[in-house]
């Protein structure tokens, strides 16, 4: 069951290789998203804590940046092994904090971050650390102290996607994890401590974005910010970082289109699209919440989509039959319900679901799996990121109309195209202004570059691209 035996009290943060008392005296509650019970408390750190963490990272940078790649590989492998040993604990912790069904949490929330660290040694070999260009030797060197501010939806994976390549590059790190889903970050800190990483290379400071996140983003001792979160928060991070002209890699919101072309197999494409929308209860930045279908096939698509959506059984993440866990918090639940109500008010056709709580699940942050149709581009649910299990079906007239609708948002993170002709699908995908596009349900590749166009951010994570994002380029004229 998704109940905590006792409330954990995390009263230390990790700075300079030690667990230390925070300067801030307040605490934050961590709530079990299924039971609505407090499962832990963590420190609500102060700007002074962020300053100490940055100073520790600054002090450690020179020595760490000069370690051999072989030494860094050994540490990365040790961290990967440590995460693997605690994978069951990680999966269960995140299933309680966030609400992802346990069987998925084991694969995604525990498996992906372990894989991030395990992949780094091989990816380091793909980076051109030095090259000769005429009479110049071009070097790639670590950018310095990296401030990492991470979200709650894939908490440990988003941390690993930032700090594993940072370690590989030779950078030191100050991490502020989400205060909503933070316990997994403490497990990682314990794993890093056990791996013997030199003091100050990794530092963990917990607290809120407006206090700790802003202190890190604006700190003159931080050389670069890596941020994942909302577009609104990304704008604020950019403003703070601009004062010291530090570079930022940021992955922000999305409203990604899934274009079902007129020759696609609807029986395959529609259920896959519903699943891509509902993964992690829709709390996925690269989800596909807009399904574009030919108007001539709209009725058939609606019928298939309803059947697929209603197979996503909401319930306790620890129950085997559950396909849809709760949302992360009461705030998020009410936000999503508000979008559903707005969709109805603006004239979208509600096919299944709705704003009422799922039957028998009055406790927990649950939302019904919901499908709208006849959604037009100007509707709020077609433009704004909902971050819940809400699918908007948008009919189109022809291929050019589909591309127009697909690109008609401020976002550009992900997308999908389905066609019986793969080359036709690729041709359409090239016209969609997003950072990645699935072709006929192509699987997520954790080694491929991940990031967005437009207001979905800039910079790339995953694979060797993640390491290169954290390197400066120096030219030696010989």
C-alpha positions, 0 to 999 in steps of 0.5 A, spaced: 500 500 500 502 507 498 502 508 506 508 510 510 510 507 516 512 513 519 514 520 518 521 521 516 525 527 518 530 529 514 534 534 518 541 535 514 543 537 507 549 535 504 555 540 503 562 539 502 562 532 503 558 532 509 551 532 512 550 539 515 545 542 519 542 548 515 542 555 516 534 555 515 530 553 521 524 552 517 521 545 514 517 543 508 512 537 508 512 531 503 506 529 502 504 522 500 500 523 493 495 517 494 493 518 502 494 525 502 498 524 509 505 527 511 510 522 509 517 526 511 519 533 512 525 536 509 529 543 511 527 549 508 534 552 506 536 559 506 540 563 501 546 562 506 545 555 505 546 555 497 552 560 498 555 555 502 554 550 497 556 554 492 563 555 496 564 548 497 563 547 489 567 552 487 573 550 492 572 543 489 572 545 482 580 546 480 582 539 483 576 535 480 576 539 473 584 536 473 582 529 475 583 524 469 577 521 465 579 514 468 578 517 475 571 520 473 569 514 470 570 510 476 566 514 480 560 514 475 560 507 475 560 506 483 554 511 483 551 507 478 552 501 482 549 504 488 543 506 485 542 499 482 543 496 489 537 501 491 533 501 485 527 497 489 527 503 495 528 508 489 522 506 486 517 505 492 519 512 494 517 515 488 511 511 487 509 514 494 512 521 493 509 522 486 504 517 485 507 513 478 504 506 479 510 501 482 511 497 476 512 503 472 516 506 477 521 501 477 523 501 470 522 509 469 524 512 475 529 508 478 531 504 471 533 511 467 537 515 472 541 508 473 542 508 466 544 515 466 550 514 470 552 507 467 552 510 460 557 516 461 563 512 461 562 510 454 559 517 452 565 520 454 569 516 449 565 520 444 567 527 446 572 530 442 576 533 448 582 536 443 582 537 436 587 540 431 585 546 427 591 549 423 595 551 427 590 551 433 589 546 438 582 546 440 580 544 447 574 542 451 574 544 458 569 543 464 564 550 464 565 550 472 560 550 478 553 548 475 547 550 479 542 544 477 534 546 479 530 540 477 522 538 477 518 533 480 515 529 475 521 525 473 525 527 479 531 522 480 532 522 472 532 529 471 537 530 477 541 524 473 540 527 466 544 533 469 549 531 474 552 525 471 554 529 465 557 534 469 561 529 473 563 526 466 565 533 464 569 535 470 564 540 473 562 540 480 554 541 482 550 544 487 543 541 486 536 544 488 531 538 487 524 539 487 521 540 494 515 536 492 518 530 491 525 530 494 526 524 498 529 520 492 535 526 492 537 524 499 538 517 497 542 519 491 546 523 496 547 517 500 549 513 494 554 519 492 557 519 499 558 511 499 562 512 492 567 516 495 566 522 491 571 528 493 568 533 498 564 539 494 563 535 487 556 534 489 552 538 494 545 538 496 540 544 498 533 543 499 528 548 499 523 552 495 524 555 488 523 563 490 528 562 496 534 557 494 533 556 487 533 564 486 539 564 490 543 559 486 541 562 479 543 569 481 549 567 485 556 569 482 560 563 484 555 559 479 558 558 472 552 555 469 545 553 470 541 547 468 534 548 469 528 543 468 521 546 469 515 551 467 516 556 462 514 561 467 519 559 472 525 558 466 523 566 464 525 568 472 531 563 472 534 567 465 533 574 468 537 572 475 542 568 471 543 574 466 546 579 471 552 575 471 551 573 464 552 565 465 549 560 460 543 556 461 541 550 459 533 549 460 528 544 458 521 547 459 514 546 458 510 542 452 504 542 448 506 536 443 502 534 437 501 527 435 499 527 428 495 521 425 496 522 417 490 519 413 493 513 411 495 511 418 493 504 422 488 508 427 487 501 431 495 502 433 496 509 433 490 511 437 491 507 443 499 508 443 497 516 443 493 515 449 498 512 452 503 517 450 498 522 453 497 519 460 504 516 462 505 518 469 498 521 469 500 526 464 505 529 468 510 529 462 513 535 459 514 531 452 507 527 453 503 528 446 496 531 449 494 534 442 492 528 437 491 531 430 486 526 426 483 527 419 476 530 420 474 524 415 476 519 420 474 523 427 468 519 429 472 512 428 478 516 432 474 518 438 471 511 439 478 508 439 480 513 444 475 513 449 476 505 449 483 506 450 482 512 455 477 508 459 482 502 460 487 506 464 484 504 471 486 509 476 488 507 483 493 506 488 500 505 485 502 499 489 496 495 486 498 491 480 491 493 476 493 500 477 494 504 470 493 511 472 496 513 479 494 520 482 497 527 481 503 529 485 499 534 489 492 538 491 495 544 487 496 540 481 489 536 481 485 542 482 489 545 476 488 540 472 480 539 474 480 547 472 483 546 465 477 540 464 472 545 466 475 550 462 475 545 456 467 544 457 466 551 458 469 553 451 465 548 447 470 542 447 466 535 446 467 531 452 468 524 450 470 521 457 472 523 464 471 530 467 472 534 473 469 529 478 473 525 482 474 518 480 469 513 483 471 510 490 477 515 490 475 521 494 482 520 498 488 522 494 490 527 488 486 523 482 483 525 476 479 521 471 482 519 464 479 525 460 478 525 452 476 531 449 474 532 441 473 538 436 478 542 440 480 548 436 487 551 436 484 557 440 481 553 446 485 554 452 486 546 452 489 546 446 494 552 447 496 551 455 500 545 458 495 541 463 500 536 465 494 531 467 491 525 463 487 530 459 487 528 451 485 534 446 483 531 439 484 536 434 481 534 427 484 537 421 482 538 413 489 536 410 496 535 411 498 542 410 493 544 415 495 538 420 502 541 420 499 548 421 495 546 427 501 542 430 506 548 430 500 553 432 503 553 440 509 557 443 512 550 445 516 546 441 518 540 445 516 533 442 511 530 437 509 524 433 507 522 426 503 516 424 503 514 417 503 507 413 509 510 409 515 511 414 518 516 409 512 520 408 511 521 416 519 523 416 517 528 411 512 531 415 516 530 422 521 535 419 516 540 418 514 540 425 518 545 430 520 541 435 526 538 438 524 530 437 519 527 434 516 520 434 515 516 428 510 511 428 510 510 436 518 510 436 521 509 443 524 514 447 532 513 446 535 516 453 542 517 448 539 521 443 539 529 444 533 531 448 530 539 448 526 544 445 524 549 440 521 556 442 518 557 449 520 549 450 527 551 452 534 551 449 540 546 450 540 539 450 540 533 455 542 526 454 547 522 450 554 526 449 550 532 447 549 533 455 556 532 456 558 537 450 553 542 453 557 543 460 564 544 456 567 551 454 571 551 448 578 554 448 583 555 442 591 554 443 594 558 437 601 554 436 
